[in-house]
Amino acid sequence: MKTRITEMLGIEHPIIQGGMHYVGFAELAAAVSNAGGLGTITGLTQKSAADLANEIAKCNDLTDKPFAVNLTFMPTVKAPDYPAYVKAIIDGGVKVVETAGRNPAQVMPYLKDAGIKVIHKCTSVRHSLKAQSIGCDAVSVDGFECGGHPGEDDIPNMILLPRAADELEIPFVASGGQADARSLVASLAMGADGMNMGTRFMCTKEAPIHQNVKDAILAATELDTRLVMRPLRNTERVLNNEAVEKVLAVEAEKGRDLVFDDIMEETVGVYPPVMLDGKVEIGAWSCGLVAGLINDIPTCKELIDRIMSETEELIRARLEGMLAA
């Protein structure tokens, strides 16, 4: 399938694996890229720029296909050494960067001078237009369904994607609620040029996370996520568990007086023990509503091949068949 995204990124299928903390390691990124999509290493999962350089080198050893690095710009007192991370990306020969969080304008000149395509993750049309104006090559439009941070507008993709299509000139991919051929066909119909999957790629054989995490997602339905940190306007969609229930109870008790320190124990530093050690109840970790559509753990190739095969069947048989009458 050819779309503006496949042409721009030099990939076979319009499917991107999004950056995910302590999930987006070289093994997963390479498996997705080798299957014809675009895999993504999560930059800030690596503790230093040197560690990121090593992870990029590892991915280069595992695939000769394009892959991306996610770089999230966070509002924090002690910021990561972003210039060093950018240098590791450029020196590693990475072709695509997925930026997220705050405006990436400060690193755009360096990435563009290196010939790197930049996809910025946005949760609104206005942010997408801003990304376009600063020179981003594409955007990943995150609907309210997504795991992680959906923004504060609460606009689901049935509305957000057509609005983005109406306003944007650059290509965009749909993110949030993406799991299968139905997701891809619907996203294409609403104007997207592909889709970005996060939670769905967590439940693949190559995802380098503990089996307990995969089992928790398989057992979940679309009713099993919660929104935490809403009072702090840093909303995150997470899979419900004991720690999340505790966070929600504290938020309800504190109300407008809530400060981040009140819920820090359940939200900071939880990803290594959850993702690597399988301690899924100790903290709040991102998961999308799409958990309700995930029922198996295929390889990345099996998943992508299935999506593309069923996409063609949906378009050629079901949709075209409706017109034939």
N, C-alpha and C positions, 0 to 999 in steps of 0.2 A: 504494500500500500504506500502511495506517495502523498504526502501532505507538505505544507510549508515547513513543518518541524523536521520531518525526515530528511528533506532536502537540505535544510540549514545545518543540521547536526551530522549528516552523513550516516544515518542509521537506517536499518531495514524496516522497523515497525515503529509506529508513533506511540511508544510506551516508555515512560521514564520512571525509574525508581527514585523516589524522593530521598533527601537526606534525613536520616533518623539517628538520634543520639544512641551510641553504643549498639547500633544495628548496622550502620553503613560502613562496614569494613571492606577491605579489598576483595575478600572471597565472594561476597554478595554482589558487589559492583561488577566484578569481572563476569560472574555468571549471567547477570542480566544483559551485559553488553555482548557476550558471546552468543546469547539467544536472540540477538537482533534488536534489543532495546537500548536504552542508555542507563547504565548503572551509575551510582553516585556514592562516593566516599564522603563521610561526614567529617568535615575538617576539624571542628573543635572537640570531637571525641578524642582526637590525638592531643596529648598533653603539651606538646611543643611543636614548633615548626619542623624541627629535625625529625620528630616522630611522623609527622605528616609526610615529609619527603620520603621516608622509608615505606610508608603505606602506599604512596603513589608508585614508587619503584616496584613494590610487590604486585600491584595491580597491573603495571606494564608487563611484568613477567607472566601474568595469568591471561592477558588478552592483548590482541593487537587492534582491537576495535576502540572507537571513541568511548570515553567515560567522563563523568563530571566529578567535581568536588563541590560540596555544599559549604558555604561560608556564611555563618549567621552573625550579624552585627547586633550585639546586645547592649542595652543601656545598663552599664555597670560601672562601679567606682574604679575597679581594677580591671581594665580591659585586656584581653589577650594581645599578644604582639602581632597585630594584624599585618603590618608590613612584612614581617618575616613569613607569615603564613602565605601571603600573596606571592612572595618570592619563591617559596617552595612549590607552589602551584605552577608558576611560570617556568621555573627551572625543570620541573618534572614533565614538561611537554603536554600538560592537560589542555584539552581543546574546549571544554565547556565548564563554566562555573555557575552553580545555582546559589544566588544570594538570597538572604532572608533577614527578617528583623528590620533594623533601621535602614535608612536610605544608604545605598552603597556608593554614592557619588564620589567619595574620596578615593576609592580604589579603581574606579572606572578607567581613568587614563592609562593606568599600568596594565590592566587586563586587555583593553582594546589595542594598545600598542603591541601586545604580544599575540594579537590575532585570536584572542579567546572570545567565544560566544558567551554572553551573560543572560541568564534567565533569572528574573527576580520574582520571588514568591509574594503574592499580594492577596489580601482578603477583601478588597473593594475595587470598584471601577476607578475611583479617584486616585488610589495608590498605583493602580496599573497605568494610568495616564501619566503620572509622575515618573514612573519607571521608564516609560516610553520616551518622555521628554529629556531624560538624562542620558539616553543612548543605549538602554538595554535592548538586546536583540529579540527577546521574547519575554513573556511573563507566564507564571504558573498561577492560575486563578483559583484560590482556595475558598470553597464554599463552607457554609456553617456546619456541614456534616463531617468535616475533616477531624482527624485526630491531631493533638497538639493545639496550637494557638489559632483559633478561627477569627480573631479580631473581635470587635464589639458591636458590629452592625447586625449580625445574625441573619444574613441573607443566604438562603440555600441556592444550590447550583441551578435549579430550574429557572431561577430569576437572574442570578448573577452572571451565568455564562452568556445568555442572549444580550444582556446589557453590555458585557465586555465586547461582544462581537459588534454591537452597534457603535461603540466608541473607539475601539483600538484599530490601529493600522498594522501594528506588528503582530506576529503569530502569538497564540497563547495555547496553553494546555490546561485541561480541567483537572483539578485536584480536590479531593474530598468525596468520599462515596464511590470511588472507582475500584472495581473488583473483577469485571468480566467483560465479555463482548457486548452485553447490553449497555454497560457503562460507556464503552468506547463509542458505540454507534450513537447513543443519545448525545454524548458530548460533541461528536462531529456534527450531528444534526443541529445543535445549538450554536455552532460557529467555531468550536475549538478545533485545533489542529492535531490533537493527540490527548493523552491522559497521563497523569502522574499518580502512581500508586505507592502508598506507604505501608499501611497496615497489611494489605494483601501480600506484599513481599516479605513481611515478617513470618508468614506461614508458608515458607518454602524450605526445601531441604538444605539449600545453601546458606540460609540466613544464620549467621554465627551467634545465635542466642540460645538460651537454655530451653529445653523441651517444655518446661513448666510454663513458660511464656506463651509458646505456641499452643499448648493445650488450653490455657486460659482463654485465648482468643477463639479457638474452635468451640469452646463450651458457651461462649457469650452469644447473646442475641442483640438485636438493634436497640433493646431496652436497657442494656447493661453498661452504658457509658454515663459519666456525670461531668458537669462543668464546675471546675474549681477556680478559685482566685478571681471570681467575677467582681467582688467588692473592690479589688485592687486594680481593676481594669487591665488585668493580665490573664484573661480567661484561657483556660486550657481544658480540652476534652480528654478525659482519662477513663480507663477501665475501672469500674467500681470494685472496691475491696474494702477491707477493714480500715486501712489508713485513710482512704478517701472519705469514708463515712465520718471519721474523726475530724478531718479537715472541714467538711460541710457543717458538722455540729459546732465547731469553733467559729466558723464564719457566721452562722445563725445567731450564736450567742453574742459575738462582738459587734455585729452589724457595721455601722460606719466607723467604729473605733478600731476595726481590724487593722493590724500592721503585719508586714511580711514575717516578722520574727515569730508571730503567733503560730504559724503553720510551717515554719522552716524545717522542722524535724521530718515531716512527711513529704517535703517537696524538693529538698536540696540534697544532692549527692546520692540519690536513690538508684540511678540508672545502672551503675556497675553491679551492685548486688542483685538487682532485679534481672537485668538482661544476661549477665554472665553467670550468676550463681543460682538463679531461679527462685529467689525469695520474693514472690510476686505480691505478697500481702503487706510488705513493709513500707510502701510509699506509693505516691501517685505517679503513674506512667501513662504516656500518651497512647490512645487507641481511638480509631474512628468508628462511627456508626456502622461502617462497612463490615464490622465484625459479624453482623447478622447474615452476611452473604458468604462467609468463608467456612467451608466444610471439609477441606482437605489440605494436605501438605505435599504439593507436587514439587518437582524441580523447577527452576526458573524457566528452562526451555519448555518443559511440558506445559507450564502455565501460559507462557507467551504464545506458543504454538496453538494451544486450545483457544485462546482469546481470538487470535487472528483467523483461525478456521471458522469459528462460530460467528465472527464478525462478517465474513464473506457470506456465510449462509443466511444470516439475518438480513443483509442488504439485498442479496440476489434472490433469495427465495421468499422470505416473509414480506419484506417491504415492496420489492418489485412486483411480487405476486398480487399485492393489493391493488396495484395500478393496472394489472393485466385485464382485470374485469371491466 
